[in-house]
Amino acid sequence: MGKFTFIPTGIPGVMIIEPTVFGDSRGYFMETYSQQEFAAAGIPGPFVQDNQSKSTKGVLRGLHFQTRHPQGKLVRVVRGEVFDVAVDCRPHSPTFGKWEGVVLSAENKRQFYIPQGFAHGFLVLSDEAEFTYKCTDFYDPAGEGGVKWDDADIGIQWPAVDAPVQLSAKDQVHPGFKEQTFEFFERW
């Protein structure tokens, strides 16, 4: 038996991962990544960079992508709870413009894999959340891109939170989905 359950979503390549958690009165232990098991499930590597962020309730980070060095991301929450979203930005994909979302929390220990060619974002649902992710390519500030978080053409159903949505200055000015060509994702 593997140490992970890989759950396909409505978008091929986007996957929810549930680890096997071994717990007793002392606490718990779990693997969060195994190159062999992830590769067997169709999740490519290698992962070359790990990141972590801390945010408060109502913070929405995204929807981000990189144009020059697209990143696949394996994301999880180590404290708190978020609603995490992937949007297919691959022009020749049958799911182009579709989104998939999942609640990730320290309690459910789920992970979410977002392949290259997707925009990614999350909304913090708890008072605070610590979010960590592995990336398949390095961050490239000159290749940053984004899509408007509440674009009606995508229609993401963000959960309601009892706090105002807080965006960075960059995230407030991202163009809509139909205002972009995404030619940089042609090969994915």
N, C-alpha and C positions, 0 to 999 in steps of 0.2 A: 504494500500500500504506500502511495506517495504521501508526502507531507503537506501537499497543497491540493485544493479543489479548484479547478479552473472553470469558470462559468462564462460561456459565450454570451454576448449581448446581441442586440439587433443590428450592430455594425460589425462585420467581420474584422478581426484583428483587435478590437477593443474588448478587454476581458476583465472580469471581476475575479479576484483571487482570494480564496479563504485558506489561511494556514491551519494546520492541525495544532491545537493548543494543548499542551500537557500541563495540567494543573493539579495541585494538592493544597493542603493547609498552609504551605509555605509561600505559595504564589503560583507562577506559571513559567513555562518555557515554550518558545516556538522558534522555528526557523522563519526568517522573513524573505530569504532568497536562496535558491539553489540553481546554479547555471544549468545543470543537467535537466532538472525537472521543468524549468521554464523553457528551455530550448525544445524539449520534447512536446511541450504544449503550444509551440509555435511563436514563442516570445523571443525575439532575437536579442543578442547582446552584441558586443559587450557594453556594459554600463561604464562610463568613464568619469562621471561627476556625480556627487551627492550634494543635495541642498536641503536646508531646513529653514522654515519661517515660523514666526509666532504672530498671531493676529487676534483681534478682539471681535466680539459679536457684531455682525453686520458688515464686516470687511469683505469686499468682493475683489479678488485678484483675478484678472483676466478680461477677456479671453486672449491668451498669448500664443504666439508661434514664432519661429525663427525662419527667415527666408533663405539664408546662406548655409546654415548648418542645422537643418531640421532635427529635432530631438524626439526620440521615443522616450516616454516617461513612465516609471513605475512609482506610483504615489501611495502614501498611507498617512494616517493620523496617529500620532503617539500620545496626544493629550487633547481632549475635547471632541468636537464633531463638526464636520463640514459637509456640504453638498458639492460634489465634484462633477465636472462636466467636460466631455470631449465633443468637439464639432468637426465633422469630416470636411476638410478643405481640399481634397484631392479632386481636381476637375473631371477626371475620367472615371471616378468611382460611382457605382450605382447608388451609393448612399451619400453622395455629395450634398452638403448643406444640412444633413441630418445630425442630430445630437443624441448623446447617451449620458445619463446622469446616475449617480449612486451616492448614498450617504455612507461616508467613511467616518469611523470613530475609534477612539482608543478602546471602547468597549467591544465593538463587533470585530475589530482587528482586520477588517477587509482591506485589500489593496486594489488598485485600479491601474490597468495598463493602457496607455494611450500611445498608439504608434506614431511614427513620423508622418507628417502630412495632416496633422490635426491641430486645431486651436484648443487650448486648455484653460480652465478657470475653476475657481471654487469660491463658495460663500460660506462664511463661518456662522454656524448655528448656535454654538455654545458660548459662554461668557468669554472664553479664550480657547484657542486651538493652536497646537504645534503640529506642523505639516512637514513631512519629509519626503523627498523623492530622489530617485536615481535617474540619470539621463544618459542616452546613448551617444550624445555628442556634447561638445563644450559650449558654454554660453558665448554668444557672439553679439555684443551690444550694437554693432553696426547692422546686424541683420534682424533686429527686433521688429515684430509686427503684431497686429492685434485686430480683433473684431469687436464691435460695440456689444457689450454684455447683454443688453436688452433688445437686440435687433428683432423686429417683428417678423422678418423673413425666416429667421431660424426658429423663433418661438419657444425658447427654453422656458420651462415652467419652474422658475426658481421658487423654493419654499419661502413662505412668509417668516420673517423674524421680527421680534418686538424691539427692533433697533433700526435706525436709518441705515440704508446701504451706503458704505463708505468706499470710494474709489480713489486710486492714485490720480495725480494730474494726467499722466499718460493714458490711463484707462478711461478717463472722461472724454477723450477726443478720438478714440479709435473709430474708423469708418465702418459703415454697415457692410454686411456680407456681400450684397450685390454690387457694391462700389469697388470691389477688388477682383483681380483676375486670377490670383493664385497660380500663375504660370510657373513659379518656383517649385510647386509640388507636382509637376507633370510626371515625374518618374515614379511616384509612389502610387 
